Structures are given as structure tokens and as C-alpha cells.
């Protein structure tokens, strides 16, 4: 009889422990799923072309957990995405076609020609800034050491640090970097083409003039050469527009 009671007591205790463990695991999974949903929402809004800054800020600033290990994981994730989003915005601003659209306008050719010192300088500055910002962005997307730095010194054990990195890597789409890389490379080509146009106009400054707000050349071959450059610019801008539409 005593033995039966001991066995019964052990079974009851095991069931209680199992229930406690199951409840904790279930509760942890619920918390993890909530964080996953937050990441999915963040990635969705920052991956669109016409980004709503207020909407992004609202998601990144809100917190579903105020204390505990999962609060630290959530806070670290949102701090990471805050910096990633800021970096993405900086690059997007530099690549905006409006920054380049007036370079070959008659007004700019009149004001900055025939040597185009200001235009060339502005293009060089934009290219240098773009290279710096893209390097920063790519590092944020691909460098696990940098990602982990957002949670490294927080008071959580390795499980939560690994969970943080797992979530970041799993839910940040590879297309985010790929799309940015495509636009970045196309923008560098665009800058080079504008530079080529200005070099051409400067080298042939004695052979062109502006008449009735129209750029004209005194040599058909030179005109065709210049038109070839501007046609490449137009095609590349069209390509960039199509790429943007496909990702929006």
C-alpha cells in the first residue's frame, strides 16, 4: 500500500512538473511568435517603395514587452531595425532620380557650362557619400558581429542572444540587400554617364552653343556622340524606374 502511494505521489509530482514545463514552453512560444510578427511587420513596411515614415516609427518605437528576457530581445531587434532603416533612408535619398534630373537641363548647362565645375564636384560628392552609406548598409545586413552588438552587453543568457540573431537573419529578406545593391550599382553607372557627358561637353566647348534654349552642335558626329550618352542615361533611368516598380 505504501509503495502504491509513493508511486502515485511521484506520478502526481511528475505531472505537475510536466504541466509547469509545458506551460512555460507554451508561454515562451507565444512570446516568440509575437516578436516574429513584429519583425514581419517591420520588414514589410521598410521593404516597400513608398515608405510611410510615421508608420515605421510607430512600429519601431512601440514595445509589446516591458520587462524580462523577451523585452530585451524585442528592444534589441527594434534598435537594430531602427539603424538599418536610417541607413536605408540615407541611401535612398542619395539615389533619388530628382537629384540628377536637372544636370543636363538647359538652365544648368547655361549656368555651369562650359566647364561644369560645380556639377562635376556635386557628382563626385554624391558618389563618395553613396559609397560610404552603401558600405554601412551592407555591413548592417551581412555582418553578424555587428548585429549581435545590439544585444551583446545585455543581461540575458546565450539562448536569448542566439534567438535574437536567429530572428534577425531568418526574417530579414535577402532581397532587401539585393534590391539595394541593384539600385546602388545602377546609380553609380548613372553618375559615371553624367560625368561622361560633362567631360564631352567641356572637351568640345568650342563646338556647341545654346540657341533659343536648345543645345546645338556645329558637327553632326559630335551631336550623335552626345546623343548616344544621353540615350544611355535615359535607358538607365527607365531601367531604374522599372526595377523600383517591381519591388514596390
Secondary structure, 3 states (H helix, E strand, C coil): CHHHHHHHHHHHHHHHHHHHHHHHHHHHHHHHHHHHHHHHHHHHHHCCCCCCHHHHHHHHHCCCCCCCHHHHHHHHHHHHHHHHHHHHHHHHHHHCHHHCCCCCCHHHHHHHCCCCHHHHHHHHHHHHHHHHHHHHHHHHHHCHHHHHCCCCCCCCCHHHHHHHHHHHHHHCCHHHHHHHHHHHHHHHHHHHHHHHHHHHHHHCHHHEEEECCEEEECCHHHHHHHHHHHHHHHHHHHHHHHHHHHHC
